[in-house]
Amino acid sequence: MKAKIKITLKRGVLDPQGKAIQGALGTLGFAGVEDVRQGKYIELDLAHTDAAKAKAEAEAMCQKLLANTVIENYEIEIA
């Protein structure tokens, strides 16, 4: 099974990389970009055949390593 994980900064957490991207887009002539938030996307191929077990394992991975749960949110999709 494939686990698709999207990790983003929580609202209210400063995003200096997002601000740098926003500035660069303006410099390149892309006017009207009011805000940019950047994040991470991770795909894992898991040996599980049970979707619930695969999601539980991906959840544990996010809690222990993949996401900083103090400042980041994450979403898991099992395919």
A tleap script that builds the chain and sets N, CA, C and O, in Angstrom:
source leaprc.protein.ff14SB
mol = sequence {
  NMET LYS ALA LYS ILE LYS ILE THR LEU LYS
  ARG GLY VAL LEU ASP PRO GLN GLY LYS ALA
  ILE GLN GLY ALA LEU GLY THR LEU GLY PHE
  ALA GLY VAL GLU ASP VAL ARG GLN GLY LYS
  TYR ILE GLU LEU ASP LEU ALA HIE THR ASP
  ALA ALA LYS ALA LYS ALA GLU ALA GLU ALA
  MET CYS GLN LYS LEU LEU ALA ASN THR VAL
  ILE GLU ASN TYR GLU ILE GLU ILE CALA
}
set mol.1.N position { 0.841 -1.177 0.000 }
set mol.1.CA position { 0.000 0.000 0.000 }
set mol.1.C position { 0.886 1.241 0.000 }
set mol.1.O position { 2.017 1.226 0.487 }
set mol.2.N position { 0.344 2.296 -0.553 }
set mol.2.CA position { 1.073 3.558 -0.610 }
set mol.2.C position { 0.449 4.533 0.373 }
set mol.2.O position { -0.767 4.724 0.391 }
set mol.3.N position { 1.286 5.142 1.184 }
set mol.3.CA position { 0.854 6.200 2.094 }
set mol.3.C position { 1.354 7.523 1.531 }
set mol.3.O position { 2.548 7.695 1.287 }
set mol.4.N position { 0.434 8.451 1.329 }
set mol.4.CA position { 0.774 9.786 0.844 }
set mol.4.C position { 0.574 10.738 2.012 }
set mol.4.O position { -0.524 10.847 2.558 }
set mol.5.N position { 1.646 11.427 2.388 }
set mol.5.CA position { 1.624 12.272 3.574 }
set mol.5.C position { 1.936 13.714 3.187 }
set mol.5.O position { 2.961 13.995 2.565 }
set mol.6.N position { 1.041 14.619 3.563 }
set mol.6.CA position { 1.234 16.053 3.324 }
set mol.6.C position { 1.446 16.718 4.675 }
set mol.6.O position { 0.610 16.610 5.572 }
set mol.7.N position { 2.578 17.411 4.809 }
set mol.7.CA position { 2.943 18.069 6.068 }
set mol.7.C position { 3.005 19.573 5.817 }
set mol.7.O position { 3.687 20.033 4.901 }
set mol.8.N position { 2.285 20.332 6.641 }
set mol.8.CA position { 2.271 21.786 6.503 }
set mol.8.C position { 2.453 22.428 7.872 }
set mol.8.O position { 2.174 21.820 8.906 }
set mol.9.N position { 2.923 23.662 7.855 }
set mol.9.CA position { 3.054 24.418 9.101 }
set mol.9.C position { 1.673 24.792 9.607 }
set mol.9.O position { 0.775 25.089 8.820 }
set mol.10.N position { 1.506 24.777 10.910 }
set mol.10.CA position { 0.249 25.206 11.512 }
set mol.10.C position { 0.063 26.696 11.279 }
set mol.10.O position { 1.034 27.445 11.168 }
set mol.11.N position { -1.200 27.119 11.206 }
set mol.11.CA position { -1.507 28.549 11.088 }
set mol.11.C position { -0.926 29.263 12.299 }
set mol.11.O position { -0.975 28.756 13.420 }
set mol.12.N position { -0.385 30.425 12.059 }
set mol.12.CA position { 0.205 31.191 13.148 }
set mol.12.C position { 1.699 30.969 13.303 }
set mol.12.O position { 2.373 31.751 13.973 }
set mol.13.N position { 2.230 29.909 12.690 }
set mol.13.CA position { 3.670 29.651 12.728 }
set mol.13.C position { 4.301 30.398 11.558 }
set mol.13.O position { 3.865 30.257 10.416 }
set mol.14.N position { 5.322 31.190 11.846 }
set mol.14.CA position { 5.995 31.943 10.792 }
set mol.14.C position { 6.591 30.989 9.760 }
set mol.14.O position { 7.111 29.929 10.108 }
set mol.15.N position { 6.510 31.378 8.490 }
set mol.15.CA position { 7.003 30.564 7.383 }
set mol.15.C position { 7.988 31.386 6.544 }
set mol.15.O position { 7.612 31.918 5.500 }
set mol.16.N position { 9.252 31.495 6.995 }
set mol.16.CA position { 10.214 32.320 6.262 }
set mol.16.C position { 10.474 31.813 4.841 }
set mol.16.O position { 10.706 32.615 3.936 }
set mol.17.N position { 10.439 30.509 4.636 }
set mol.17.CA position { 10.649 29.980 3.284 }
set mol.17.C position { 9.475 30.368 2.381 }
set mol.17.O position { 9.674 30.699 1.212 }
set mol.18.N position { 8.266 30.327 2.916 }
set mol.18.CA position { 7.104 30.764 2.151 }
set mol.18.C position { 7.209 32.228 1.765 }
set mol.18.O position { 6.880 32.605 0.641 }
set mol.19.N position { 7.670 33.058 2.703 }
set mol.19.CA position { 7.848 34.492 2.410 }
set mol.19.C position { 8.923 34.702 1.343 }
set mol.19.O position { 8.775 35.575 0.488 }
set mol.20.N position { 9.993 33.922 1.379 }
set mol.20.CA position { 11.045 34.034 0.369 }
set mol.20.C position { 10.502 33.645 -1.012 }
set mol.20.O position { 10.824 34.288 -2.010 }
set mol.21.N position { 9.687 32.601 -1.064 }
set mol.21.CA position { 9.070 32.187 -2.334 }
set mol.21.C position { 8.144 33.281 -2.843 }
set mol.21.O position { 8.142 33.597 -4.033 }
set mol.22.N position { 7.353 33.861 -1.939 }
set mol.22.CA position { 6.440 34.938 -2.319 }
set mol.22.C position { 7.208 36.118 -2.912 }
set mol.22.O position { 6.811 36.673 -3.937 }
set mol.23.N position { 8.301 36.493 -2.266 }
set mol.23.CA position { 9.129 37.586 -2.777 }
set mol.23.C position { 9.731 37.277 -4.129 }
set mol.23.O position { 9.761 38.137 -5.009 }
set mol.24.N position { 10.211 36.058 -4.302 }
set mol.24.CA position { 10.802 35.658 -5.579 }
set mol.24.C position { 9.764 35.661 -6.693 }
set mol.24.O position { 10.062 36.061 -7.818 }
set mol.25.N position { 8.555 35.218 -6.389 }
set mol.25.CA position { 7.488 35.231 -7.394 }
set mol.25.C position { 7.176 36.654 -7.825 }
set mol.25.O position { 6.959 36.913 -9.009 }
set mol.26.N position { 7.151 37.585 -6.868 }
set mol.26.CA position { 6.929 38.992 -7.193 }
set mol.26.C position { 8.030 39.543 -8.077 }
set mol.26.O position { 7.766 40.287 -9.021 }
set mol.27.N position { 9.270 39.175 -7.769 }
set mol.27.CA position { 10.417 39.617 -8.557 }
set mol.27.C position { 10.337 39.086 -9.990 }
set mol.27.O position { 10.779 39.750 -10.927 }
set mol.28.N position { 9.780 37.904 -10.154 }
set mol.28.CA position { 9.647 37.296 -11.484 }
set mol.28.C position { 8.417 37.799 -12.239 }
set mol.28.O position { 8.144 37.351 -13.353 }
set mol.29.N position { 7.680 38.723 -11.637 }
set mol.29.CA position { 6.554 39.329 -12.330 }
set mol.29.C position { 5.204 38.705 -12.046 }
set mol.29.O position { 4.219 39.048 -12.700 }
set mol.30.N position { 5.135 37.798 -11.086 }
set mol.30.CA position { 3.861 37.187 -10.720 }
set mol.30.C position { 3.201 38.030 -9.628 }
set mol.30.O position { 3.338 37.750 -8.437 }
set mol.31.N position { 2.491 39.056 -10.057 }
set mol.31.CA position { 1.852 39.975 -9.116 }
set mol.31.C position { 0.579 39.340 -8.559 }
set mol.31.O position { -0.024 38.471 -9.189 }
set mol.32.N position { 0.193 39.778 -7.395 }
set mol.32.CA position { -1.067 39.329 -6.823 }
set mol.32.C position { -0.965 38.098 -5.942 }
set mol.32.O position { -1.992 37.603 -5.478 }
set mol.33.N position { 0.225 37.588 -5.693 }
set mol.33.CA position { 0.375 36.456 -4.772 }
set mol.33.C position { 0.365 37.038 -3.366 }
set mol.33.O position { 1.322 37.690 -2.949 }
set mol.34.N position { -0.717 36.800 -2.642 }
set mol.34.CA position { -0.896 37.431 -1.343 }
set mol.34.C position { -0.236 36.677 -0.200 }
set mol.34.O position { 0.137 37.289 0.801 }
set mol.35.N position { -0.082 35.365 -0.324 }
set mol.35.CA position { 0.542 34.587 0.736 }
set mol.35.C position { 1.039 33.270 0.166 }
set mol.35.O position { 0.430 32.720 -0.751 }
set mol.36.N position { 2.131 32.764 0.698 }
set mol.36.CA position { 2.671 31.459 0.309 }
set mol.36.C position { 3.003 30.698 1.583 }
set mol.36.O position { 3.676 31.224 2.469 }
set mol.37.N position { 2.535 29.474 1.673 }
set mol.37.CA position { 2.897 28.563 2.762 }
set mol.37.C position { 3.502 27.344 2.099 }
set mol.37.O position { 2.893 26.774 1.193 }
set mol.38.N position { 4.664 26.934 2.517 }
set mol.38.CA position { 5.311 25.768 1.932 }
set mol.38.C position { 5.243 24.605 2.900 }
set mol.38.O position { 5.052 24.792 4.102 }
set mol.39.N position { 5.402 23.406 2.369 }
set mol.39.CA position { 5.345 22.221 3.208 }
set mol.39.C position { 6.147 21.075 2.599 }
set mol.39.O position { 7.015 21.283 1.751 }
set mol.40.N position { 5.838 19.869 3.050 }
set mol.40.CA position { 6.538 18.668 2.576 }
set mol.40.C position { 5.509 17.646 2.101 }
set mol.40.O position { 4.385 17.596 2.600 }
set mol.41.N position { 5.913 16.841 1.137 }
set mol.41.CA position { 5.078 15.750 0.647 }
set mol.41.C position { 5.944 14.499 0.653 }
set mol.41.O position { 7.044 14.495 0.099 }
set mol.42.N position { 5.448 13.443 1.278 }
set mol.42.CA position { 6.207 12.195 1.399 }
set mol.42.C position { 5.322 11.047 0.947 }
set mol.42.O position { 4.159 10.964 1.343 }
set mol.43.N position { 5.868 10.154 0.112 }
set mol.43.CA position { 5.176 8.930 -0.272 }
set mol.43.C position { 5.949 7.741 0.272 }
set mol.43.O position { 7.167 7.649 0.119 }
set mol.44.N position { 5.223 6.836 0.908 }
set mol.44.CA position { 5.829 5.624 1.456 }
set mol.44.C position { 5.149 4.409 0.836 }
set mol.44.O position { 3.922 4.368 0.744 }
set mol.45.N position { 5.926 3.429 0.414 }
set mol.45.CA position { 5.373 2.146 -0.004 }
set mol.45.C position { 5.463 1.212 1.197 }
set mol.45.O position { 6.554 0.887 1.667 }
set mol.46.N position { 4.309 0.790 1.682 }
set mol.46.CA position { 4.249 -0.052 2.875 }
set mol.46.C position { 3.853 -1.471 2.501 }
set mol.46.O position { 3.099 -1.678 1.550 }
set mol.47.N position { 4.355 -2.445 3.239 }
set mol.47.CA position { 4.091 -3.855 2.954 }
set mol.47.C position { 2.695 -4.293 3.379 }
set mol.47.O position { 2.255 -5.380 3.004 }
set mol.48.N position { 1.991 -3.473 4.153 }
set mol.48.CA position { 0.665 -3.849 4.647 }
set mol.48.C position { -0.339 -4.034 3.515 }
set mol.48.O position { -0.272 -3.355 2.490 }
set mol.49.N position { -1.263 -4.957 3.717 }
set mol.49.CA position { -2.386 -5.121 2.792 }
set mol.49.C position { -3.675 -4.617 3.422 }
set mol.49.O position { -4.699 -4.519 2.746 }
set mol.50.N position { -3.634 -4.301 4.689 }
set mol.50.CA position { -4.782 -3.770 5.418 }
set mol.50.C position { -4.637 -2.248 5.534 }
set mol.50.O position { -3.669 -1.759 6.115 }
set mol.51.N position { -5.598 -1.505 4.984 }
set mol.51.CA position { -5.510 -0.043 4.960 }
set mol.51.C position { -5.446 0.558 6.357 }
set mol.51.O position { -4.715 1.523 6.576 }
set mol.52.N position { -6.194 0.009 7.302 }
set mol.52.CA position { -6.195 0.543 8.665 }
set mol.52.C position { -4.831 0.389 9.323 }
set mol.52.O position { -4.360 1.294 10.011 }
set mol.53.N position { -4.199 -0.762 9.111 }
set mol.53.CA position { -2.861 -0.983 9.683 }
set mol.53.C position { -1.835 -0.079 9.016 }
set mol.53.O position { -0.945 0.452 9.680 }
set mol.54.N position { -1.957 0.098 7.699 }
set mol.54.CA position { -1.031 0.973 6.984 }
set mol.54.C position { -1.161 2.406 7.489 }
set mol.54.O position { -0.155 3.085 7.696 }
set mol.55.N position { -2.400 2.868 7.689 }
set mol.55.CA position { -2.605 4.230 8.176 }
set mol.55.C position { -2.081 4.382 9.598 }
set mol.55.O position { -1.484 5.407 9.928 }
set mol.56.N position { -2.294 3.385 10.438 }
set mol.56.CA position { -1.797 3.440 11.813 }
set mol.56.C position { -0.275 3.507 11.839 }
set mol.56.O position { 0.301 4.240 12.643 }
set mol.57.N position { 0.378 2.748 10.966 }
set mol.57.CA position { 1.835 2.776 10.920 }
set mol.57.C position { 2.342 4.126 10.412 }
set mol.57.O position { 3.305 4.672 10.951 }
set mol.58.N position { 1.695 4.664 9.375 }
set mol.58.CA position { 2.082 5.980 8.856 }
set mol.58.C position { 1.864 7.056 9.921 }
set mol.58.O position { 2.666 7.980 10.049 }
set mol.59.N position { 0.787 6.932 10.674 }
set mol.59.CA position { 0.510 7.867 11.773 }
set mol.59.C position { 1.639 7.828 12.804 }
set mol.59.O position { 2.108 8.873 13.256 }
set mol.60.N position { 2.068 6.629 13.169 }
set mol.60.CA position { 3.167 6.485 14.134 }
set mol.60.C position { 4.454 7.088 13.588 }
set mol.60.O position { 5.213 7.710 14.332 }
set mol.61.N position { 4.702 6.908 12.305 }
set mol.61.CA position { 5.905 7.485 11.676 }
set mol.61.C position { 5.869 9.006 11.736 }
set mol.61.O position { 6.884 9.646 12.011 }
set mol.62.N position { 4.706 9.579 11.479 }
set mol.62.CA position { 4.565 11.036 11.540 }
set mol.62.C position { 4.786 11.532 12.960 }
set mol.62.O position { 5.485 12.524 13.167 }
set mol.63.N position { 4.206 10.862 13.930 }
set mol.63.CA position { 4.335 11.269 15.329 }
set mol.63.C position { 5.776 11.180 15.829 }
set mol.63.O position { 6.218 12.017 16.615 }
set mol.64.N position { 6.508 10.163 15.370 }
set mol.64.CA position { 7.858 9.916 15.886 }
set mol.64.C position { 8.981 10.577 15.084 }
set mol.64.O position { 10.039 10.879 15.635 }
set mol.65.N position { 8.752 10.808 13.762 }
set mol.65.CA position { 9.869 11.280 12.952 }
set mol.65.C position { 9.501 12.284 11.866 }
set mol.65.O position { 10.145 13.327 11.752 }
set mol.66.N position { 8.497 11.995 11.082 }
set mol.66.CA position { 8.276 12.749 9.850 }
set mol.66.C position { 7.773 14.167 10.064 }
set mol.66.O position { 8.108 15.057 9.281 }
set mol.67.N position { 6.981 14.403 11.101 }
set mol.67.CA position { 6.423 15.730 11.349 }
set mol.67.C position { 6.817 16.221 12.742 }
set mol.67.O position { 6.920 15.441 13.688 }
set mol.68.N position { 7.028 17.507 12.838 }
set mol.68.CA position { 7.227 18.148 14.140 }
set mol.68.C position { 5.836 18.602 14.581 }
set mol.68.O position { 5.375 19.675 14.192 }
set mol.69.N position { 5.180 17.793 15.382 }
set mol.69.CA position { 3.776 18.028 15.710 }
set mol.69.C position { 3.534 19.280 16.557 }
set mol.69.O position { 2.386 19.676 16.755 }
set mol.70.N position { 4.579 19.893 17.047 }
set mol.70.CA position { 4.425 21.147 17.784 }
set mol.70.C position { 4.077 22.274 16.812 }
set mol.70.O position { 3.260 23.138 17.131 }
set mol.71.N position { 4.688 22.269 15.634 }
set mol.71.CA position { 4.486 23.359 14.675 }
set mol.71.C position { 3.901 22.904 13.337 }
set mol.71.O position { 3.609 23.745 12.486 }
set mol.72.N position { 3.723 21.597 13.130 }
set mol.72.CA position { 3.249 21.101 11.844 }
set mol.72.C position { 1.990 20.238 11.988 }
set mol.72.O position { 1.807 19.525 12.975 }
set mol.73.N position { 1.143 20.328 10.980 }
set mol.73.CA position { 0.008 19.426 10.814 }
set mol.73.C position { 0.355 18.433 9.719 }
set mol.73.O position { 1.232 18.692 8.894 }
set mol.74.N position { -0.330 17.300 9.710 }
set mol.74.CA position { -0.120 16.359 8.619 }
set mol.74.C position { -1.422 15.663 8.267 }
set mol.74.O position { -2.317 15.512 9.099 }
set mol.75.N position { -1.502 15.244 7.009 }
set mol.75.CA position { -2.643 14.498 6.493 }
set mol.75.C position { -2.103 13.242 5.838 }
set mol.75.O position { -1.097 13.286 5.130 }
set mol.76.N position { -2.769 12.123 6.073 }
set mol.76.CA position { -2.345 10.853 5.502 }
set mol.76.C position { -3.436 10.329 4.595 }
set mol.76.O position { -4.606 10.285 4.975 }
set mol.77.N position { -3.049 9.932 3.394 }
set mol.77.CA position { -3.965 9.280 2.461 }
set mol.77.C position { -3.373 7.911 2.130 }
set mol.77.O position { -2.203 7.812 1.760 }
set mol.78.N position { -4.162 6.879 2.260 }
set mol.78.CA position { -3.726 5.513 1.927 }
set mol.78.C position { -4.327 5.136 0.583 }
set mol.78.O position { -5.539 5.226 0.384 }
set mol.79.N position { -3.472 4.716 -0.331 }
set mol.79.CA position { -3.953 4.330 -1.671 }
set mol.79.C position { -3.580 2.896 -1.957 }
set mol.79.O position { -3.891 2.379 -3.030 }
savepdb mol mol.pdb
quit
